[in-house]
Amino acid sequence: MKSRLLLLVASSALAACSTQPPVQDYAAEVAATRAAKDAMFLQAGDSPVPATARDRFVPLAYYGIDDSYRTPAALVPIDERDAPVLDMPTSTGQRRPMRRAGKLQFSLRGQPHTLTAFVSADDPGRERLFVPFRDLTAGAETYPAGRYLDLDRTATGLYDLDFNRAYQPYCYFDSSYDCPIPPQENRLPVPIRAGERMRS
């Protein structure tokens, strides 16, 4: 009951938010963000894509922009006293110190889901939420280990969870990158055909 109430509050709050762009403007904004990322990956000196592989990866491959994969979410926070440091495994066998910030509760295509949001244990401000996840496209259409979402922390605990902005870890482009692996608790039992995908 509490989860349903949180989702209703989140839905109402986001629907009433006058800053949320119309669907047409939203699609154009996502497309512009993707084009800017392509340009950065192609030209920037710190691009995660090695120069010798840029013709293979850039432009990045995406699913079509689909508004049904954009949904309100409510963060149920975890008391920091109950959130010890978690050593999240990474693609290179290292460990990344993280803390659980809370559970994002949301509904996607009529089905309720949760994803744990994390913050870096080394970030005293904890202004940014890191949401690594794996879904049923992993390994066939998207990077096998999973993908990521980043969210700016809000005072209300309400979020615009947009899987059209899901991105693949840098280790997809260059195996020398050290990328956190989404934990078991963030494995979604559905395919998320939104955001970045592997080149076919």
C-alpha positions as CSV (number, residue, x, y, z in Angstrom):
1,M,0.0,0.0,0.0
2,K,2.8,2.4,0.9
3,S,4.6,1.6,-2.4
4,R,1.5,2.3,-4.4
5,L,0.9,5.6,-2.5
6,L,4.5,6.7,-3.3
7,L,4.1,5.9,-6.9
8,L,0.8,7.9,-7.1
9,V,2.5,10.8,-5.4
10,A,5.4,10.6,-7.8
11,S,3.1,10.4,-10.9
12,S,1.0,13.3,-9.8
13,A,4.0,15.5,-8.9
14,L,5.7,14.8,-12.2
15,A,2.6,15.3,-14.2
16,A,2.0,18.7,-12.6
17,C,5.6,19.8,-13.1
18,S,5.5,22.6,-15.7
19,T,9.1,22.2,-16.6
20,Q,8.6,18.8,-18.1
21,P,8.8,19.3,-21.9
22,P,6.1,18.2,-24.4
23,V,6.8,14.9,-26.0
24,Q,7.9,16.4,-29.3
25,D,10.4,18.7,-27.5
26,Y,11.5,15.9,-25.3
27,A,12.3,13.6,-28.3
28,A,14.3,16.4,-29.9
29,E,16.2,17.1,-26.7
30,V,17.1,13.4,-26.3
31,A,18.2,13.2,-30.0
32,A,20.4,16.3,-29.5
33,T,22.0,14.8,-26.4
34,R,22.8,11.7,-28.4
35,A,24.3,13.7,-31.2
36,A,26.5,15.6,-28.8
37,K,27.7,12.4,-27.2
38,D,28.6,11.0,-30.7
39,A,30.6,14.1,-31.4
40,M,32.4,13.8,-28.1
41,F,33.2,10.1,-28.5
42,L,34.5,10.8,-32.1
43,Q,36.6,13.9,-31.4
44,A,37.5,14.4,-27.8
45,G,41.0,13.6,-26.6
46,D,39.5,11.8,-23.5
47,S,37.0,9.7,-25.6
48,P,36.5,6.2,-24.2
49,V,36.6,4.9,-27.7
50,P,40.1,4.2,-28.9
51,A,40.9,6.1,-32.1
52,T,41.4,2.8,-34.0
53,A,37.9,1.6,-33.1
54,R,35.9,4.8,-33.6
55,D,34.6,3.8,-37.0
56,R,33.3,0.6,-35.4
57,F,31.4,2.3,-32.5
58,V,30.5,5.8,-33.6
59,P,27.8,6.8,-34.1
60,L,26.6,5.0,-31.1
61,A,23.7,2.5,-31.5
62,Y,20.4,3.3,-29.8
63,Y,16.9,2.0,-29.6
64,G,14.3,4.4,-30.9
65,I,13.1,7.1,-28.4
66,D,10.1,5.5,-26.7
67,D,8.2,7.6,-24.1
68,S,6.8,4.5,-22.5
69,Y,10.2,3.8,-21.0
70,R,10.1,7.1,-19.2
71,T,8.4,6.8,-15.8
72,P,8.1,8.6,-12.5
73,A,9.9,6.9,-9.6
74,A,9.9,7.5,-5.8
75,L,13.1,6.9,-3.8
76,V,12.5,5.1,-0.5
77,P,15.7,6.1,1.3
78,I,17.8,3.7,3.3
79,D,19.0,5.0,6.7
80,E,22.7,5.6,6.4
81,R,23.3,3.7,9.6
82,D,21.8,0.6,7.8
83,A,23.8,1.2,4.7
84,P,27.4,0.0,5.2
85,V,29.9,0.3,2.4
86,L,29.4,-2.1,-0.4
87,D,32.4,-3.3,-2.4
88,M,30.8,-3.5,-5.9
89,P,32.7,-5.8,-8.2
90,T,34.0,-4.2,-11.4
91,S,34.9,-5.5,-14.9
92,T,38.6,-5.6,-14.2
93,G,38.2,-7.6,-11.0
94,Q,38.6,-4.5,-8.7
95,R,36.1,-3.3,-6.1
96,R,34.3,0.0,-6.1
97,P,33.2,1.3,-2.6
98,M,29.5,2.3,-2.8
99,R,26.6,2.9,-0.5
100,R,22.9,2.1,-1.1
101,A,20.9,5.4,-1.1
102,G,17.5,3.7,-1.3
103,K,15.1,1.8,-3.5
104,L,13.6,3.5,-6.6
105,Q,10.0,2.3,-6.9
106,F,8.4,2.7,-10.3
107,S,5.9,1.1,-12.7
108,L,6.9,0.2,-16.3
109,R,4.3,-0.7,-18.8
110,G,1.9,-1.5,-16.0
111,Q,4.3,-3.7,-14.0
112,P,5.8,-2.5,-10.6
113,H,9.6,-2.7,-10.3
114,T,12.4,-1.5,-8.0
115,L,16.0,-0.6,-8.6
116,T,18.5,0.2,-5.9
117,A,20.2,3.6,-6.3
118,F,23.8,4.0,-5.1
119,V,26.1,6.8,-4.2
120,S,29.9,6.7,-4.2
121,A,31.3,6.0,-0.7
122,D,34.0,8.6,-1.5
123,D,31.5,11.3,-2.3
124,P,30.7,13.4,0.8
125,G,28.0,15.4,-0.9
126,R,26.2,12.4,-2.4
127,E,24.5,14.7,-5.0
128,R,24.4,12.1,-7.7
129,L,22.6,8.7,-7.8
130,F,24.1,5.8,-9.7
131,V,21.6,3.2,-10.9
132,P,23.3,0.2,-12.6
133,F,20.9,-2.4,-14.0
134,R,20.7,-5.5,-16.1
135,D,17.7,-6.5,-18.1
136,L,16.7,-9.3,-20.5
137,T,18.4,-7.6,-23.5
138,A,21.8,-8.0,-21.8
139,G,24.2,-10.2,-23.8
140,A,22.1,-10.2,-27.0
141,E,21.3,-6.6,-27.7
142,T,23.1,-4.6,-24.9
143,Y,26.3,-5.0,-23.0
144,P,26.3,-8.3,-21.2
145,A,27.0,-7.0,-17.7
146,G,24.3,-4.3,-17.9
147,R,23.8,-0.6,-18.4
148,Y,23.7,2.6,-16.2
149,L,21.5,5.5,-15.4
150,D,22.6,8.6,-13.5
151,L,20.2,10.9,-11.6
152,D,20.7,14.2,-9.9
153,R,19.6,14.0,-6.3
154,T,16.3,15.7,-5.6
155,A,14.9,17.1,-2.3
156,T,11.5,15.5,-2.8
157,G,12.8,12.0,-3.5
158,L,10.8,12.0,-6.7
159,Y,12.5,11.2,-10.0
160,D,12.0,11.2,-13.8
161,L,13.4,7.7,-14.5
162,D,14.1,7.7,-18.2
163,F,15.5,4.5,-19.7
164,N,16.0,6.3,-23.0
165,R,19.0,7.8,-21.3
166,A,20.4,4.4,-20.3
167,Y,24.0,4.1,-21.4
168,Q,26.6,1.3,-21.7
169,P,29.7,1.3,-19.5
170,Y,32.9,2.5,-21.0
171,C,34.4,-1.0,-20.8
172,Y,32.1,-1.9,-23.8
173,F,34.3,0.4,-25.9
174,D,37.6,-0.2,-24.2
175,S,38.2,-3.2,-21.8
176,S,40.8,-1.3,-19.9
177,Y,38.1,0.8,-18.2
178,D,37.1,-0.3,-14.7
179,C,33.2,-0.5,-14.7
180,P,31.0,-1.5,-11.8
181,I,28.9,-4.6,-12.4
182,P,25.2,-4.2,-11.6
183,P,24.3,-6.3,-8.5
184,Q,21.8,-9.1,-8.4
185,E,19.2,-6.8,-6.8
186,N,19.2,-4.6,-9.9
187,R,18.3,-7.3,-12.4
188,L,15.0,-6.5,-14.1
189,P,13.0,-9.5,-15.3
190,V,11.9,-7.7,-18.5
191,P,13.7,-6.4,-21.6
192,I,14.4,-2.7,-21.6
193,R,14.6,-1.7,-25.3
194,A,15.5,1.9,-24.7
195,G,18.7,3.8,-24.5
196,E,22.1,2.6,-25.8
197,R,22.5,-0.8,-27.4
198,M,25.3,-2.7,-29.0
199,R,26.1,-2.4,-32.7
200,S,24.6,-5.2,-34.7
